[in-house]
Amino acid sequence: MDPIDSSHPRGHAGHERQPSIHFQAPADGEYEASTSTTAPQTIEIPDSGHVGGVASGTSTPGYGYHQSSVPSPAPTKRSNDSKPTSDIKPKRLRVDESTPPPITAASNNNTPPLSPSSGSESSAPSDSVADRLSSHLPSKPLGRSRSLPPTFGRKRRRAQDSVQQHLPPVTLHTLRELDLSEIYRNPKLRHDVVFDAQLHFRPNLDGSRGRKKREQADIYWKQVLHECDMLFANVRNRQTRVAGMAVKLLTLFKTMKEILSTLVPKSDRDDVEAALDEGLLKQQLEYGVLDFKKLSEWLAGVLKAHCAPMRDQWVEQMVAQVAFGVDNGKTWALRDGLKMVFGILEAMKLDVANHQIRTLRPHLVSTAVHFEQGYFQERIESGRLDMREPRIWFQNAIKDSTDPYNSFIRATTEMLSPSKYSAYPATFTFDFERLDAIRDDIREATCLKLALLFFRQLLHQFNCKRDMDAATVDNLRAKLLAILSEEEGPYRWVKGSNAVALHLAQAAFEFSGNTGLVDASTVKMAENWFQKHLRVDSSIYVHVEVGVVKDVTTLVQQVMKSWSSLSTSPILQAADLTGSSVELASIAQRIAHIAFLHWRIFGKLYAASS
């Protein structure tokens, strides 16, 4: 992994059924746009100051962020003073960093809507005890006696593991990266938001990490179902009290309270603390008198008062599911209702985070250069970013040139040539995915140009007297792309070369005024030509690609000449580009956005080495 590549938010397993919280492009399902006209929430922007000490932006990799043509709903019912509170970071322990901090019960003496009670707190053993034990051990390293107690580090790890196995898939820890403070400190996200006006979070369940999280979530909810079965069985058997039974249900309600407290205004938090009081719920579960229906109805009132209106139907389904499970003794329905609560809480947190990103975007764009200059300067000074190779790349670009700026533009465009594949300088670390996509589009544009050149060659061979107009070219391009739509990757032209050759041969035959089918020899010749010249090592391919890159470079230089300030340049509309991605104007526009921001950040560092 590149030393300066900050972690990209990844998989999260909160719940199975939620098309409404899967933030994706329209083809994959997304949030519906909220119809509410309520004024947007006021967002408190942390003081940016100097960013030399900014964190790397790594956090729980539970969420990815993607582009969508329809924005996620704003939390229209959310009060201004209900900004999520920042998590208090626990004392650093010698445990895995992905392990969440131990959960402590919150004390509350207020009267809850259901019944009064108070929580309790537990404390971890002191390190000084371990120090006193170690003072009696021999200085020479020996095998540890079995009579000695285990080290406190092991005890802490076991305690952490014991707590974690009872936690729901959605916790305050897994949602931490959605907090405003985490968003503001994430350099990769702040860089990406400059290029994407519709950037937003979504639960990411892709890949092996996502599959593992789904499996862990399934195991957890099966265990919750088992506790619900035991609870219902005790009620049926009229057992008066069963202590220590509903461990997961207790932790579930406690986690629910913690998340909900960050989503409601301060004036409502006392009610949340009281209604979900740990001591009260523990007694009610042990005696089998917890009214799940009443609790779900209270939750519904709180959720509807603070979530987007489009979530109301989901909340009502949760209440109906819990009521069905309680009335009919169906524990699976009760379990599913509890599962829905966490799905709704996660959706609310995502709504708030995405609303904050949209609200903060103008500020993030206007401060992007200053922020990233400080971020990368810190990495350079700490030795985590080696500038030797990027400076060598820049020095090679400006050889025999009196204009470093245009030389930088030309070098940035030329490094995207598929036939001259080379690694990107480390300074482009936040743009690797964008650069790869542009490189693939240059490959597509080159192959399309090759196909059109061959089509004209066939017309000459058939003695065609007609001229190709723009409509004919557009129609031919559209059909070729449709033929290749089933193939994926930058080499799909090589894989589908025979289909392309057959279509072009038949199309040229008919365009020349002929009827019927083109002869087999022409088709075979076309197949052989494409199999040879669609490869990046073909001299004809390289010649055509050089022309494409040269045209793109000219367009990029024209675009960047008109830009002088990041806050006023068209980079704010970077995500609003229209047209085909393989059109040279679109390719040039995207390269210009990357090169423009990159030069503003690293231009002086490059110039200092020349």
C-alpha positions, -999 to 999 in steps of 0.1 A, spaced: 0 0 0 12 35 -8 25 51 24 3 81 20 -29 65 9 -54 71 36 -79 44 43 -110 44 22 -142 38 41 -154 3 35 -178 -24 43 -205 -23 70 -231 -49 80 -259 -31 96 -289 -49 82 -301 -69 52 -332 -52 40 -328 -16 33 -328 -5 -4 -336 30 9 -302 33 27 -280 18 0 -265 50 -14 -257 41 -50 -260 53 -85 -296 52 -99 -291 18 -114 -283 2 -81 -309 19 -60 -307 50 -39 -324 73 -15 -355 91 -28 -353 129 -27 -371 144 3 -401 165 -7 -398 187 24 -391 224 19 -378 230 54 -347 252 55 -314 232 57 -299 225 91 -272 249 103 -238 231 104 -212 242 129 -178 243 110 -148 235 131 -120 260 130 -97 249 102 -66 269 113 -34 253 102 -37 218 92 -2 206 97 -14 183 125 -44 169 109 -51 132 113 -47 108 84 -84 103 81 -84 67 89 -114 55 108 -137 25 111 -139 13 75 -177 7 77 -188 31 50 -180 39 14 -190 71 -4 -202 72 -39 -218 95 -65 -255 96 -72 -276 117 -95 -302 121 -68 -291 135 -34 -300 117 -2 -327 133 19 -318 161 44 -328 154 80 -357 179 77 -371 173 112 -338 175 129 -333 205 152 -303 227 148 -289 218 182 -290 181 176 -256 179 159 -240 145 167 -218 147 197 -182 138 193 -171 105 207 -147 107 237 -116 87 228 -107 61 254 -73 55 269 -52 37 244 -49 1 253 -26 -26 238 -54 -42 218 -63 -42 181 -73 -8 169 -105 -21 153 -118 -31 187 -144 -7 200 -139 9 235 -156 -8 264 -191 3 270 -200 19 303 -236 24 315 -249 59 318 -263 70 351 -296 88 351 -319 99 380 -346 114 358 -380 98 357 -384 78 324 -417 74 305 -419 37 316 -405 34 350 -376 49 371 -342 32 376 -305 39 374 -275 24 356 -242 13 370 -206 17 360 -177 -7 361 -140 1 362 -110 -17 347 -82 -30 369 -53 -6 376 -20 -11 358 -1 -4 390 -11 -39 403 6 -54 374 37 -33 381 37 -46 417 35 -82 405 63 -77 380 86 -64 408 85 -98 425 94 -117 393 131 -126 386 149 -103 361 161 -133 341 135 -143 315 120 -176 326 89 -195 317 58 -181 333 45 -200 363 10 -213 359 3 -202 395 7 -166 386 -24 -147 374 -26 -138 337 -13 -104 327 -37 -75 327 -32 -69 290 -47 -103 284 -75 -96 308 -82 -63 290 -83 -81 256 -106 -108 269 -129 -81 284 -129 -62 251 -137 -94 232 -164 -103 257 -181 -69 252 -177 -69 214 -193 -103 209 -225 -89 225 -226 -57 204 -250 -52 175 -236 -47 140 -244 -10 142 -228 8 171 -217 43 180 -182 31 172 -190 18 137 -209 51 130 -181 72 143 -167 80 108 -200 97 100 -195 123 127 -188 158 114 -154 159 132 -143 127 113 -156 140 80 -137 172 85 -104 154 93 -107 128 64 -82 141 37 -93 115 11 -130 124 15 -122 162 14 -102 157 -18 -130 136 -34 -157 160 -25 -140 186 -47 -146 164 -78 -181 151 -69 -209 174 -60 -231 144 -51 -206 125 -30 -223 107 -1 -219 78 23 -236 45 20 -232 12 38 -205 -7 19 -210 -45 19 -187 -52 -11 -159 -77 -12 -147 -102 14 -149 -77 42 -185 -70 34 -193 -107 32 -176 -112 66 -196 -84 82 -228 -98 68 -220 -132 82 -212 -117 116 -245 -97 116 -264 -129 107 -248 -147 137 -256 -119 160 -293 -117 151 -296 -154 154 -283 -151 190 -307 -123 197 -335 -146 184 -323 -173 208 -326 -149 237 -361 -139 226 -371 -175 225 -358 -180 260 -376 -149 272 -410 -160 257 -405 -195 271 -400 -181 306 -431 -160 303 -451 -190 292 -437 -211 320 -445 -183 344 -410 -182 359 -408 -154 384 -372 -144 377 -343 -155 355 -311 -136 361 -283 -131 336 -303 -143 307 -308 -115 282 -272 -103 279 -274 -94 242 -308 -77 246 -294 -55 273 -264 -46 252 -288 -40 223 -309 -15 242 -278 2 256 -263 6 221 -297 18 209 -298 45 236 -262 57 228 -269 61 191 -303 77 196 -288 102 220 -266 116 192 -296 120 169 -320 140 191 -317 175 205 -303 180 240 -337 187 253 -349 152 245 -318 133 256 -330 130 292 -361 112 281 -341 88 259 -317 81 289 -347 74 311 -368 53 288 -338 31 279 -324 30 314 -302 -1 317 -312 -10 353 -349 -8 346 -347 -28 314 -326 -55 331 -352 -59 358 -380 -60 333 -363 -86 312 -354 -108 342 -390 -108 354 -405 -110 319 -425 -79 322 -409 -57 295 -436 -42 273 -420 -44 238 -451 -30 221 -451 1 243 -414 6 239 -416 3 201 -444 29 201 -424 53 222 -394 47 199 -416 54 169 -427 88 183 -391 98 189 -378 86 155 -406 102 135 -400 135 153 -364 136 142 -360 116 110 -368 125 74 -405 121 65 -396 94 40 -385 72 69 -420 73 86 -433 42 67 -402 22 78 -408 33 114 -445 21 112 -434 -12 98 -411 -16 128 -440 -10 152 -462 -34 133 -435 -61 133 -429 -59 170 -466 -59 177 -471 -90 155 -443 -108 173 -456 -100 208 -493 -107 201 -487 -140 182 -456 -153 201 -435 -150 170 -400 -143 183 -386 -139 147 -409 -110 141 -398 -93 174 -362 -99 164 -369 -84 129 -385 -54 146 -355 -47 167 -333 -52 137 -354 -25 119 -347 0 147 -310 -2 140 -315 0 103 -335 32 109 -309 46 133 -282 39 107 -302 56 80 -308 87 101 -271 89 108 -263 86 71 -289 113 63 -273 137 87 -238 129 75 -247 133 38 -266 165 45 -236 179 63 -214 170 33 -237 189 9 -239 219 32 -201 220 38 -190 213 2 -185 250 -8 -163 255 23 -144 223 18 -137 232 -19 -126 267 -10 -102 254 16 -90 223 -3 -56 237 -14 -47 251 20 -58 219 38 -39 195 15 -8 216 14 -6 213 52 -15 176 51 11 166 26 37 189 41 33 171 74 38 137 56 69 150 38 84 163 70 76 130 89 91 109 61 58 93 51 59 109 16 90 105 -4 92 134 -29 123 121 -48 104 102 -75 77 129 -81 104 155 -85 123 133 -109 91 129 -129 86 167 -130 122 174 -139 119 150 -169 88 168 -179 104 203 -181 136 193 -199 143 218 -226 112 238 -217 108 274 -206 72 269 -195 70 246 -164 32 249 -162 24 237 -197 51 211 -194 34 198 -163 0 197 -181 16 178 -210 34 153 -187 2 147 -167 -18 139 -199 9 118 -215 13 96 -184 -23 84 -190 -13 68 -224 -23 31 -223 6 21 -246 31 39 -223 18 25 -191 37 38 -161 30 42 -124 17 75 -112 38 98 -90 30 93 -53 17 129 -51 -14 118 -71 -23 93 -44 -59 106 -39 -65 106 -77 -54 71 -87 -89 58 -93 -98 89 -114 -66 86 -134 -72 49 -141 -108 57 -153 -94 84 -176 -67 61 -190 -94 35 -198 -114 62 -216 -84 72 -237 -81 36 -246 -118 36 -256 -115 68 -276 -84 54 -295 -102 21 -303 -132 40 -316 -111 61 -338 -93 30 -351 -127 15 -359 -139 46 -378 -106 47 -398 -111 10 -408 -147 17 -417 -136 44 -441 -110 20 -455 -137 -5 -462 -158 22 -479 -129 29 -502 -125 -8 -509 -163 -10 -518 -159 21 -541 -185 39 -520 -194 74 -534 -213 85 -503 -198 108 -476 -200 100 -439 -219 127 -420 -219 133 -383 -252 113 -378 -236 82 -395 -205 85 -373 -226 89 -341 -248 59 -350 -218 37 -358 -202 46 -325 -233 39 -305 -237 5 -321 -201 -5 -315 -204 4 -278 -236 -15 -276 -219 -46 -291 -192 -43 -265 -215 -36 -236 -213 -73 -224 -175 -71 -221 -158 -53 -193 -123 -39 -187 -99 -19 -208 -92 -49 -231 -129 -55 -240 -121 -44 -276 -96 -72 -280 -121 -97 -266 -149 -85 -288 -128 -78 -319 -145 -104 -340 -180 -90 -333 -167 -55 -341 -151 -66 -373 -183 -84 -385 -205 -54 -377 -182 -29 -395 -178 -51 -426 -216 -56 -429 -223 -19 -422 -197 -7 -448 -212 -32 -473 -247 -18 -468 -236 18 -466 -220 14 -501 -254 5 -515 -251 -33 -515 -277 -57 -503 -274 -91 -487 -245 -103 -467 -209 -93 -470 -185 -120 -483 -166 -141 -458 -132 -130 -471 -139 -94 -462 -151 -105 -427 -119 -126 -422 -97 -97 -433 -115 -74 -409 -111 -99 -380 -73 -103 -387 -69 -65 -389 -86 -58 -355 -69 -87 -337 -35 -72 -347 -41 -35 -344 -63 -32 -313 -33 -43 -292 -13 -15 -275 19 -28 -290 6 -22 -326 24 6 -345 -9 17 -360 -26 17 -326 3 37 -311 2 62 -339 -36 68 -334 -32 70 -296 -5 97 -299 -29 118 -320 -56 113 -294 -34 123 -265 -21 153 -284 -56 165 -291 -65 160 -254 -34 179 -242 -44 209 -264 -79 208 -249 -66 206 -214 -43 236 -219 -72 256 -233 -94 248 -203 -68 255 -176 -58 289 -191 -92 303 -180 -89 292 -144 -73 314 -118 -90 306 -85 -103 273 -72 -133 288 -55 -145 305 -87 -134 281 -113 -157 255 -129 -142 228 -107 -172 233 -84 -193 218 -112 -169 189 -117 -196 163 -111 -221 179 -135 -202 170 -167 -225 157 -195 -219 137 -226 -201 105 -232 -170 98 -211 -150 88 -242 -155 122 -259 -122 141 -260 -138 172 -244 -150 152 -214 -116 135 -210 -98 169 -212 -122 184 -187 -116 157 -161 -78 158 -166 -79 196 -162 -97 194 -129 -71 170 -115 -41 188 -129 -54 222 -118 -59 212 -82 -27 192 -82 -6 221 -94 -20 244 -68 -10 220 -41 24 208 -54 35 234 -79 59 251 -55 73 219 -43 80 208 -79 95 242 -88 118 241 -58 135 210 -72 141 223 -107 
